[in-house]
């Protein structure tokens, strides 16, 4: 993955990060996540981000054991790792909503959650160091560690699409670079919250691809469509 020109320098990363806790919304470094912002607290969060670093952290809330455990999902306990995205597209609708696109920059772990901003949105103190490589790119050894079996990934994806009733543009899928393919599939496929978190936390692209292959194959087998899978 090539670091975009608008990416922040590591030493300029903020010590405080506004977060958007949204279940099932996965942002990965290099990926793009469109968001429709309409709640007052998140409108304020977007305004604050635009006035500052333009960074917003996407963190999934922990799944609640029972319905009603958290009437406000935005107040639920969080997973410990999220991904910071930079606002790279911004628009405002006639009814006061914001339409933004976040481009994933790098992951972070939640060092601590801070008191809420006056407008009600949540903030954390992020630990950037464990994921510094997301922003600065890897060396030749790291690139080797990211290698994966692309043929098996595409085979598993076909089976997953068949049992899930999903469709894809196979010409585009086959033409995509490895990092673009893995990032797009991880973000777009309808995995559950814990599966998406596992993909986020995978240390390398290769491990993320292997995790996704396992998810595709398990889903296919669960639906009785396991013919042709390799283990």
Buried (B, 14 or more C-beta within 10 A) or exposed (E): BEBEEEBBEEEEBBEEBBBBBBBEBBBBBBBBBEBEBEEEBBBBBBEBBBEEBBBBBBBBBBBBEEEEEBEEEBEBEBBBBBBBBBBBEBEEEEEEBBBBBBBBBBBBBBEEBBEEBEBBBBBBBBBBEEBEBBBEEBEEEBBEBBEBBEEBBBBBBBBBBEBBEEEBEEEEBEEBEBBBBBBBBBBEBEBEBEBBBBBBBBEBBBBBBBBBBBBBBBBBBEEEBBEEBEE
